[in-house]
Amino acid sequence: MEQLATAAERASIKYKQVEYMSERLGEEYDAKISGVTEAGIYAEINENHCEGFIAVRFLAADETFDFDDKSYCLIGRKSHHRFSIGDEIRIKVAKANLFRKTLDFDFIKKYSK
């Protein structure tokens, strides 16, 4: 029962985050990469901790990325740009899907370390 309650709490929080961000489509925010997969990166907005996804095809035009599963990063084949957990980036809110409770972001830029 406790696991069900925890799952329900997480789902309701995510729903409210998506609902909140659905009114901010097109707005830009500073964010931090919170997860990396073969399909793309997850970014958490610094201001409000809402998390969204950026598909790998939207990270750079004319670039192919390889997923390094040992260091959990994406590395550009041509540019050698790396996207790693903790990197600071700028995003734009692209889509908010209340039914799926998901946010999609567009990548704007990566800040240099």
DOPA-415811 format. One line per field, with one value per residue (C-alpha): residue number from 0; residue in one letter; chain; x, y, z. Coordinates in nm, 4 decimals, m for minus. Example, Ala and Ser with C-alpha at 12.3 -4.5 7.8 and 13.67 -1.06 7.14 Angstrom:
k	c(0; 1)
r	c(a; s)
c	c(A; A)
xx	c(1.2300; 1.3670)
yy	c(m0.4500; m0.1060)
zz	c(0.7800; 0.7140)
END
This chain:
k	c(0; 1; 2; 3; 4; 5; 6; 7; 8; 9; 10; 11; 12; 13; 14; 15; 16; 17; 18; 19; 20; 21; 22; 23; 24; 25; 26; 27; 28; 29; 30; 31; 32; 33; 34; 35; 36; 37; 38; 39; 40; 41; 42; 43; 44; 45; 46; 47; 48; 49; 50; 51; 52; 53; 54; 55; 56; 57; 58; 59; 60; 61; 62; 63; 64; 65; 66; 67; 68; 69; 70; 71; 72; 73; 74; 75; 76; 77; 78; 79; 80; 81; 82; 83; 84; 85; 86; 87; 88; 89; 90; 91; 92; 93; 94; 95; 96; 97; 98; 99; 100; 101; 102; 103; 104; 105; 106; 107; 108; 109; 110; 111; 112)
r	c(m; e; q; l; a; t; a; a; e; r; a; s; i; k; y; k; q; v; e; y; m; s; e; r; l; g; e; e; y; d; a; k; i; s; g; v; t; e; a; g; i; y; a; e; i; n; e; n; h; c; e; g; f; i; a; v; r; f; l; a; a; d; e; t; f; d; f; d; d; k; s; y; c; l; i; g; r; k; s; h; h; r; f; s; i; g; d; e; i; r; i; k; v; a; k; a; n; l; f; r; k; t; l; d; f; d; f; i; k; k; y; s; k)
c	c(A; A; A; A; A; A; A; A; A; A; A; A; A; A; A; A; A; A; A; A; A; A; A; A; A; A; A; A; A; A; A; A; A; A; A; A; A; A; A; A; A; A; A; A; A; A; A; A; A; A; A; A; A; A; A; A; A; A; A; A; A; A; A; A; A; A; A; A; A; A; A; A; A; A; A; A; A; A; A; A; A; A; A; A; A; A; A; A; A; A; A; A; A; A; A; A; A; A; A; A; A; A; A; A; A; A; A; A; A; A; A; A; A)
xx	c(0.0000; 0.2861; 0.4359; 0.0992; 0.0667; 0.4200; 0.3496; 0.0236; 0.1999; 0.4702; 0.2086; 0.0093; 0.3217; 0.4236; 0.0707; 0.0773; 0.4231; 0.3070; m0.0116; 0.1948; 0.4420; 0.1641; 0.0983; 0.4645; 0.5125; 0.7847; 0.9503; 1.3235; 1.4894; 1.8267; 1.8391; 2.0701; 2.1000; 1.9482; 1.9640; 2.1157; 1.9943; 2.0562; 1.7360; 1.8265; 1.8681; 1.6489; 1.6804; 1.5528; 1.4691; 1.6699; 1.3887; 1.1075; 1.2590; 1.0243; 1.1869; 1.1503; 1.3063; 1.5126; 1.5353; 1.8856; 1.7814; 1.7165; 2.0583; 2.2463; 2.1737; 2.3717; 2.5262; 2.5124; 2.5605; 2.6926; 2.5824; 2.8662; 2.7029; 3.0065; 3.0015; 2.6342; 2.6969; 2.6257; 2.9256; 2.8989; 3.0788; 3.1887; 3.2044; 3.2968; 3.0548; 2.9579; 2.6285; 2.6743; 2.4690; 2.5086; 2.5870; 2.4229; 2.2061; 1.9417; 1.6084; 1.2742; 0.9461; 0.8161; 0.5313; 0.3301; 0.1202; m0.1122; m0.2432; 0.1075; 0.2378; 0.5411; 0.7288; 0.9362; 1.2031; 1.3974; 1.7712; 1.8967; 2.2611; 2.5093; 2.7047; 3.0816; 3.2392)
yy	c(0.0000; 0.2331; 0.1795; 0.2545; 0.5724; 0.6816; 0.6149; 0.8099; 1.1013; 1.1121; 1.0943; 1.3816; 1.5970; 1.5286; 1.6107; 1.9465; 2.0256; 1.9549; 2.1557; 2.4497; 2.4357; 2.4023; 2.7737; 2.8526; 2.7029; 2.8856; 3.0265; 2.9745; 2.8577; 2.7616; 2.3918; 2.1124; 1.7747; 1.5214; 1.2087; 1.0783; 0.7916; 0.6759; 0.8556; 1.1945; 1.3893; 1.4788; 1.8322; 1.9818; 2.3523; 2.5300; 2.7684; 2.5197; 2.1668; 2.0594; 1.7879; 1.7382; 1.5479; 1.6603; 1.4011; 1.3417; 1.4647; 1.8106; 1.8525; 1.9625; 1.9871; 1.7480; 1.5702; 1.2089; 1.1266; 0.8097; 0.7055; 0.6224; 0.3900; 0.3907; 0.7662; 0.8247; 1.0903; 1.1594; 1.2420; 1.4044; 1.2083; 1.5179; 1.7905; 1.5735; 1.7817; 1.5994; 1.6093; 1.4749; 1.4671; 1.7970; 2.0088; 2.3524; 2.4190; 2.6601; 2.5107; 2.6208; 2.4553; 2.2892; 2.0560; 1.9646; 1.6462; 1.6204; 1.2775; 1.1270; 1.3660; 1.4554; 1.7704; 1.8123; 2.0786; 2.2285; 2.2648; 2.6233; 2.6103; 2.4532; 2.6709; 2.6253; 2.4861)
zz	c(0.0000; 0.0780; m0.2692; m0.4305; m0.2258; m0.3245; m0.6926; m0.6738; m0.5064; m0.7765; m1.0523; m0.9045; m0.8636; m1.2242; m1.3446; m1.1649; m1.3044; m1.6601; m1.6024; m1.4738; m1.7640; m2.0251; m1.9676; m2.0389; m2.3853; m2.5753; m2.2631; m2.2067; m1.8851; m1.7468; m1.6653; m1.5609; m1.7347; m1.4943; m1.7112; m2.0327; m2.2547; m2.6108; m2.7100; m2.5607; m2.2405; m1.9446; m1.8120; m1.4885; m1.4853; m1.2146; m1.1229; m1.0542; m1.0802; m1.3598; m1.5710; m1.9441; m2.2325; m2.5319; m2.8097; m2.9441; m3.2909; m3.1431; m2.9776; m3.2902; m3.6610; m3.8814; m3.5825; m3.4752; m3.1076; m2.9499; m2.6024; m2.3626; m2.1101; m1.8800; m1.8168; m1.9072; m2.1700; m2.5350; m2.7541; m3.0978; m3.3704; m3.5650; m3.3028; m3.0024; m2.7931; m2.4745; m2.2894; m1.9358; m1.6169; m1.4340; m1.7421; m1.7446; m2.0512; m2.1798; m2.2898; m2.4314; m2.3324; m2.6514; m2.5503; m2.2436; m2.2555; m1.9545; m2.0557; m2.0550; m1.7883; m2.0020; m2.0968; m2.4131; m2.4335; m2.7214; m2.6713; m2.6988; m2.5865; m2.3496; m2.1092; m2.1018; m1.7903)
END
